[in-house]
Amino acid sequence: MEDCVDRFHLRDKIRLNTGISALNFQEDLGSWLVETEQGESFTARTVLLGLGPLNVPKVPKIKGQDSFTGVQFHTARWRTDYDLGNKNVAIIGTGASAIQIIPEIAKTVKKLFIFQRTPPWVGPRPDAAVHSALQGLFSRFPFLLWLPRTLIYRYLEFRGRGLFGNPSAHQQMQKRALRHIKESIPDPILREKVTPKYQIGCKRILLSEDYYPALQLPNVELITEAVKTIEGNTIIGTEGTHREIDTLIYATGFDAASYEKGLRIKGMNGQLLSDCWSKAGPEAYLGTTISGFPNLFSIIGPNTGLGHNSMIHMMESQFNYILSYLDLLEQQDALYLDVKAERQAAYNEHIQAQLAGMVWSTGCNSWYQMEDGKNTTLWPGPTTTYRQRTRKVEAMDYVIQEKGAISDALSRV
């Protein structure tokens, strides 16, 4: 990152420690008025939202949590100033965050109580060390990195068929995960506790070699209950389990189905993006452009997430599309481009129809979905399909507003 900043002379173009509070589209100028949290404002012809989907912590509301006498925090707001050594610690949640931290903190805490509402599917993590000789080879001939990257990518695309409706591939995925549980946990009671009752892939598939061993440590207890209430320093499960603790850690994930992250975005005719998305949920065209909000792009926007491969590939596809958009904007000498509402609606209708036949719609509760069950997060298919769709902006998909047309209309007014 530092190298890119220097190579492309970006230091004087970067504003650090500056939060954006509002974006307002100026239709007559074809630009965005950007307002900062510090009270400043400036104008930008185009705006790219790189807000990220996993950065707003989701903390459950639990009766009595304000009365807790110990220390409590979310995994995304880790207390680096707080020593967990010799503490009785409770973790709520067994998702991706939990399986990463549990094996580490279990080494130092006095007791670790894990409150599991729903067990995750955890598969083996193929993460072998790279031999120094191979590292040297890659360092000397960087182009060789293309080979392992391509092999990994192709393998993950092939395996992803199990999520898209291929019964045989899905069965193999589930068998592999069940074998990992059996080989990792000899105790049949614990094995039963960690074995999910829903189809693999319906929730995010996790990868770990040390999570199941950590559950078998003498100072670790897996409690298969949701948390009902907190009384002082006691945490109480829905089935009556009481545990006295010093520290409470929320490993409860993020608000991933929301894309504005508290930013006030006002587009054409004064419409707020939050209002547009309040009924049907977040929608965009190719997850990148939004009707009524010209010259605005969203990276990892609605329905661009993946459950099987690298998000970097999706982002690279979006960057290609955005560059094509900017080229068309310049070629047409246009004030702005606005994706047609009917194109966006038809695209999202097709996306939802595809998702209805895939593993994410088989009945589990996941952060991929909104409260009504609509999946606004995931791309329904291989990344190769998305790469093809985003190779180039099609002019017919957009209303192209010429610069002169606005000026003439304003002069008549």
N, C-alpha and C positions, 0 to 999 in steps of 0.2 A: 504493500500500500504506500509506504514511504517512497519507494522507487517510482511508482506511477505518478505520485504528486510532483516529484522533482522532474521526471522525464517530460511531463506535459505542462510544466510551469503553472501549477494549480494553487500554490500557496496563497497568492493574493486574491484568489477567487473563492476561498473557503472561509465561512463564518462559523467558528466553533462556539459552543455554549450559548447558542441562540435558538430558542424555541419558537415555533410558528403557531400563532393562535388563530388566524383566520386567513382565508383565501376568498377574494371577491372578483368575479369575472367582469371586466369592463367591455361590454359588447361593442361600443363605438370604437374602441381602440384595439379590440382583439387581443387583449392582454389581461394578466392577472395582477390585482393589487394584493401584495403579500404583507400581512401585518405580523409583527413579532411580539413575543411576550414582554419585551422590553419597551414597547410603545413605539417602535420604529415602523416604517413602511417603505416598500420599494415595489417597482413594477417589473414583471417578468412576462415575456411573450408566451413561454411554455413553462409548465410546472410538472415535475416528476415526483410522485408520491412513493417514497421508499420507506414507508412506515413500519413494515414488517408485521407478520401475523402473530408472533409469539413474544410479545413484550408488555402486555397489560395483564398483570397477575389476576387470577380469579380466586378470590378468598370466600369460602362459604360462610354464610351467616349461621352461627351456632348459638343456641341459647346459653347465656352465661359466659360467653367468651371474653367479654369486657371485665369480668370478675376474676379472670385468671391471674394468679399471684406471681407466676413465673415469667419467663421470657418467651415471646412468640413472634415468629416471622415467616414470611413466604420464601420458598427456595430462590425466587428471582430477586429477593431483597435480602440476601444472605448477610448475617451479622458477623463480619470478619473480626470484629473486636470482642467477640464472645467465645469463650472456651467451653466446648462441649465435654471436655474430659471429666469423667466421674459423675456425669449427670444422668438422671432418669429422663429419657427423651421419648416423646410420642411423635410419630409422623402420620399425618392424614393423607391418604392417597397412595396408589401403587402404579402410577403412570411412568412416563419417560423420565421425569425429574427424579422420582423416588428411586428407581432402579440404578440411577447413576450415583446418588449420594449414600444410599443405605450401605453398600459394601465398604465405603470409606469411613463413615462415622461410626459404624459398628465396631471398628477397631479401637475406638477411644472412649465411647460412652459407657456408663455403668450398666444401664438397661435401655433397650430400645424396643418400644411398643409400636408396631405397625398396624394401623387401622385400615383394613382393606374392605372396600365396598364391593368391587368387582375385580377379579384377577385379570391381569393382562396376559396376552400371548407373548411369551419371551422365547426367541429363537437363539441358536448359537451365533456367536460373533466371530466371523473369520478374520482375525486381526493379527496375523503372524508378523513377527519382526522382519524387517527388510535387512538383509545381509549387507555389511559394509561394502563388500565388493560390488554388489548391485547398486548401492547408493552412488559409489564412485563412477560406475558406468553411466547412470542417469545424469550425473553431474557433468560428465564429459560430453555426453551425447544426449542433450535434453529432448530431442525429437523422438527418442525411444520411449519416452513416457506415454506417447500416444497409444502404444500397444496395450499395456495393462489397463489404461483408462478405458480404451475401447472394449476390451474383453469384459471388464467389470460392468460397463454400461449395457452391453448386449446381453449379458447374463441376467441382469436385473430386469431388463425389458422382457426377456423371455419368461422369467419367473412371474412377472406381473400379470401374466394372462390369468393366473388363478384368482385375481381380484376382479377381472373384467368379465367373468362369466364362463370361464373354461373349467368344467367340473373336475377333470383329471388333474390339471395343474393345481387347482385349489386343494384337492385331496392330498396331493404330495406335500404341499406347504404345511397342512395340518398334521400329517404323519411325522414330518421332520420335527415340528415343534413338540409334539407329544413324546417323541423319542428323546428329545433334549430334556424334558421334564423327568422322564423315567430314569435316564442315565445320571441325572444330577441329584435326584432326591430318592433315597432308598426307603424313607418312612412313608408308608401308604396313606397315613392320615394327613400329613403335610402335603403330600402329592395331590390328594383330593382337594385340599384347600386352594392350591395354586392353579388347578386346571380349570380354564374357562368353560362356560356352558354355551357360549355363543360362537359363531363361525369365525375362524381366523381371518383377520383383515378387516372385520367390521369396525373394530377400533384400531388405533395405530399399533403396528407390530413393532415390538421392542427387541433389541439385540444385546445380550449380555452373557458372559461366561462366569461372572462372579456374584450375580444377584441371588441365584438359588443356593449356592454355598453359604452366603451371608445369612440367609434365613435359618440355617441350621446351627449357627453359633449359639453357645449356651446363654449368652446375654441378650438374645433377640427373640421376640415373641410376635408371631403373626396372629392378629385378631380379626376374624372375618365378620366384622360389624361396622356399620357406619357410626359416626359419633352423634350422640343424641344431645348431650349437654355437658357443660363444664361448670364445676363448683369449686371455687378456690383453686387449689392445685390438683384437683381430681378431675380426670376426664372419664366420661361415662358413655358406654356404647349402647346401641339400640336394644341389645339383649341383656343389658344390666351389668356388663363388665365394668369394674372400677379399677383405675390405675392412677396412682399418685405420681406426678411428674414435676420436673423442674423446668422443662423446655418443651414447647409445642411448635412443630414445624409443619407448615402447610405445603404439601407437594401436590397441589390441586390444579396445576396447569394454568392456562391462559384463556383469555377471551379471544379465540381465534376466528370466530365467525363474524366479528365486527371489524370494519376496515378503516373507519375514520379516526379512531383513537382520540376522540375528544376534540378534533380539529373542526372548526366551523367553516364549511365550504359552500359558497353561494355562487350558483352558475347563472345561466341565461334567465331573463325575466325574474330575477331575484329568488329563484327556487333554491332551497337548501338540499344538499345531498342527503342529509339525514331524513328529510321528509320523503324524498324519492324512494329511499330504501326502507322506510318504516313499515310498509305493508308486505311487499313481496320479498323483502330481504335484499342484501347487496347483489347487484347485477352490473355487469359491464360487457363490452364486446371484446371477445378474446381475452377477457380478464384485464384489459389494458386501457381502453378508452370508454367513456361514459356519455351517453346521449344527454345533451343539454349542458354539458360541461366541456366546451371545446378547449383544445390545446392543453389538456390535462391527462396525465398518464399515471397508471397505478402499477407498480412492480409487485409481483405476487398478489395480484388483485383477486377478485371473486373467481372461484373455480379454476385456479391455476395450481393449487397445492397437489402434492403427490403422496401416495401411500406405498410406492414401490421403487422409486429411483431418486436421482439427485435434483434438487431444486435449482442448482446452478444451471443445468441444461435448460430449464424453463425460463430462467431469467435471461439467459443468452438469447433465447428465441424472442423474448419480449424486446430486448435491446435492438435486435434486427428490425422488428416491426416499428419501433419508435423512430429509428433512423430513416426508415422508408417513409414514415409519416412526415418527418421534417423535410425530407427531399421533396415530397409532393407539395408541401406547404410553400417551399421556395419556388418550385417549378411553376406552380399556378399563380405565384405572387399573391397569395391569398391572405386575408386577414386572419382567418381561422378555418379549421375543419371540424365538423360536428357529426359524429356517427349517427346515422338515421335511426330514429326510434324503432321503426318496424324491423330493421336489420338486427338491432340489439335484442328485441323481444323474440324474434324467430330463433336467433342463436341460442338464447338462454332456455327457450322451450325445448329445443333439441337436446341441450346438455342435460336437463332434468329428466327427459325421456330416457336417455342413455343410462343415467345414474340409477333409475328405477329398477334396472335389471342386474345391478352389480352388487357385490358383497356388502357395501356400505348401507344398503337398504334392506338388510335382512333382519332388522328388529332390535339391534343393540342401541344403547345410548352413547353418543360420542361427541367430542368437541368439533367434529366435522359438520355437525348439524345445528340448525337453529332450534328453538323450542318447539316449533310446529313440525319438525322433522325434515325440513328442507335442507339439502346439502348445498351450502354456498361456498364450500372450501375446496373441494377436490376436482381435478381434471379426470373425466371418465374415459381413460384409455391410455395408450402408449404415448410417450413423449414425441415419438417420430411424427405422429399425426399432428400434434400441436406445432412442431417445428415447420411442417409443411404449410399449415394454415397461416403462420406468421412470417412467412418468407418475404411478403410484400404487401403493402397497403393497396387495396383495390379502391380506386376513386369512386366507383359506383356505390360503395358502402357509406359514403360521407356527403354531407351538405358542404359544398365549398363556397365560402363567403368571400366574394371579391372585395378588395379594398375600396374601390370606387363606389360600389353599391351602397355601402353604409354612409359614405360622405355625401352622396347625392340625396339620400333620404333625410339626413340631418339638415342639409341646406334647405330642403323644401319645408321642413318643420319650422 
